[in-house]
Amino acid sequence: PASAFQFDPVELTCICPTGEKLSYRGQRKTDNGKIRVHFEGRLLQCRHCPKKYRCMQNPSSADHRNGAGRQVSFIIENKRLPNYTDWMKHRVDSPKGKEIYSHRMSVVEPVFGNIGTTKRLNRFSLRGKKKVQGQWQLYCLVHNIEKLANYGHLVAS
């Protein structure tokens, strides 16, 4: 299905399940005003592909010169052009993106919560990039020292 393909609405690219880049074949308006973007695999890519029998409706068309590779299309929901926010939503909603983003709560967010709420750093008291960076590093240092004090010492092996 088309959901197995990686569609990038910002760059208008499409990658098939085996990792091959499909050629952009243009876009057309549908009857209801939405835009449909079309892609097609190259004939030689699909001819020797191990997934062509599951991927193509007519896999034998890739075996002769006048045939065509896999064709797939995607609907761009609204009339505005896709932007990087759409691209990021697509990446975060993918299975790999969900796996990576699920680790954020255990790695990054507690640090910002501790420094912002417990240590009450809601704004920097210094001006200038170097001074602000030094103040931020000081807060991070205090956070890491508290972690060592609360959860034990490093084990040297």
C-alpha positions as CSV (number, residue, x, y, z in Angstrom):
1,P,0.0,0.0,0.0
2,A,1.0,3.6,-0.4
3,S,1.4,3.9,3.4
4,A,4.5,1.6,3.1
5,F,6.2,4.4,1.0
6,Q,8.1,7.3,2.7
7,F,6.5,10.5,1.2
8,D,8.2,13.8,2.0
9,P,5.6,16.6,1.3
10,V,8.2,19.4,1.6
11,E,10.8,18.1,-0.8
12,L,8.2,16.2,-2.9
13,T,10.2,12.9,-2.8
14,C,9.1,9.3,-2.3
15,I,11.1,6.3,-1.2
16,C,9.8,2.8,-1.8
17,P,9.9,0.1,0.9
18,T,13.2,-1.3,-0.5
19,G,14.9,2.1,-0.2
20,E,14.7,3.2,-3.9
21,K,13.8,6.8,-4.8
22,L,10.8,7.1,-7.1
23,S,10.7,9.7,-9.9
24,Y,8.3,12.7,-9.4
25,R,5.7,12.7,-12.2
26,G,3.8,15.9,-11.3
27,Q,0.6,16.8,-9.5
28,R,-3.0,17.2,-10.5
29,K,-6.1,18.6,-8.8
30,T,-8.8,16.2,-7.9
31,D,-12.5,16.8,-8.4
32,N,-12.9,17.9,-4.8
33,G,-10.0,20.5,-5.0
34,K,-7.3,18.5,-3.3
35,I,-3.9,18.1,-4.9
36,R,-2.7,14.6,-5.8
37,V,1.1,14.1,-6.2
38,H,2.3,11.3,-8.4
39,F,5.5,9.2,-8.4
40,E,6.7,6.3,-10.5
41,G,9.5,3.8,-10.0
42,R,12.1,3.3,-12.8
43,L,11.6,0.2,-14.8
44,L,15.0,-1.3,-14.0
45,Q,14.4,-0.7,-10.3
46,C,11.1,-2.7,-10.3
47,R,12.3,-5.4,-12.7
48,H,14.6,-7.1,-10.2
49,C,12.9,-6.0,-7.0
50,P,12.1,-8.9,-4.6
51,K,8.9,-7.1,-3.5
52,K,7.4,-6.4,-6.9
53,Y,4.8,-9.3,-6.6
54,R,3.5,-7.7,-3.4
55,C,3.9,-4.1,-4.5
56,M,2.7,-3.9,-8.1
57,Q,-0.8,-4.7,-9.4
58,N,0.7,-6.1,-12.6
59,P,4.3,-7.3,-11.8
60,S,4.9,-8.7,-15.3
61,S,4.8,-5.1,-16.7
62,A,8.2,-4.5,-15.3
63,D,9.6,-7.5,-17.3
64,H,9.3,-5.9,-20.8
65,R,10.6,-2.7,-22.4
66,N,7.2,-1.0,-22.8
67,G,6.2,-1.6,-19.2
68,A,6.3,0.7,-16.2
69,G,7.5,0.6,-12.7
70,R,5.4,0.9,-9.5
71,Q,3.2,4.0,-9.5
72,V,2.0,5.7,-6.3
73,S,0.2,8.9,-5.4
74,F,-0.4,10.9,-2.3
75,I,-3.0,13.6,-1.5
76,I,-1.9,16.9,-0.1
77,E,-4.8,17.8,2.1
78,N,-4.9,21.5,2.0
79,K,-4.3,24.1,-0.7
80,R,-1.2,25.6,0.9
81,L,2.1,24.2,0.0
82,P,3.6,21.8,2.6
83,N,6.1,23.3,5.0
84,Y,8.7,22.0,7.4
85,T,6.1,21.6,10.1
86,D,4.2,19.1,7.9
87,W,7.5,17.3,7.2
88,M,8.3,17.1,11.0
89,K,4.8,15.8,11.8
90,H,5.3,13.1,9.1
91,R,8.7,12.1,10.7
92,V,7.4,12.0,14.3
93,D,4.3,10.0,13.3
94,S,6.4,7.3,11.6
95,P,7.1,4.1,13.6
96,K,10.8,5.1,13.9
97,G,9.9,8.6,15.0
98,K,7.5,7.3,17.6
99,E,10.3,5.1,19.0
100,I,12.8,7.9,19.2
101,Y,10.3,10.5,20.6
102,S,9.2,8.1,23.3
103,H,12.7,8.3,24.9
104,R,12.4,12.1,25.2
105,M,10.4,11.9,28.4
106,S,13.0,9.9,30.2
107,V,16.1,11.7,28.8
108,V,15.4,15.4,28.1
109,E,12.2,16.7,29.7
110,P,12.9,15.9,33.3
111,V,16.1,18.0,33.1
112,F,14.3,21.0,31.9
113,G,11.5,20.5,34.4
114,N,14.0,20.3,37.3
115,I,16.0,23.3,36.2
116,G,13.0,25.4,35.4
117,T,10.7,24.5,38.3
118,T,12.8,23.3,41.2
119,K,15.7,25.7,40.6
120,R,13.4,28.5,39.3
121,L,15.4,29.3,36.2
122,N,12.7,30.9,34.2
123,R,15.0,33.6,32.7
124,F,18.7,34.3,32.7
125,S,20.1,37.1,34.9
126,L,23.0,37.8,32.6
127,R,23.4,39.3,29.1
128,G,25.5,38.1,26.3
129,K,25.9,34.7,24.7
130,K,29.0,33.7,26.7
131,K,27.6,34.7,30.0
132,V,24.3,33.0,29.4
133,Q,26.0,29.9,28.3
134,G,28.1,30.0,31.5
135,Q,25.0,30.4,33.6
136,W,23.3,27.5,31.8
137,Q,26.3,25.2,32.3
138,L,26.4,26.1,36.0
139,Y,22.8,25.0,36.4
140,C,23.5,21.8,34.5
141,L,26.5,21.2,36.7
142,V,24.4,21.6,39.8
143,H,21.8,19.2,38.3
144,N,24.4,16.5,37.6
145,I,25.9,16.8,41.1
146,E,22.5,16.4,42.6
147,K,22.0,13.3,40.4
148,L,25.2,11.8,41.7
149,A,24.3,12.7,45.3
150,N,20.8,11.2,45.0
151,Y,21.5,8.1,42.9
152,G,25.0,7.0,43.9
153,H,28.5,7.3,42.8
154,L,30.0,6.2,39.5
155,V,31.3,2.7,39.5
156,A,34.8,2.5,38.3
157,S,35.7,-0.8,36.6
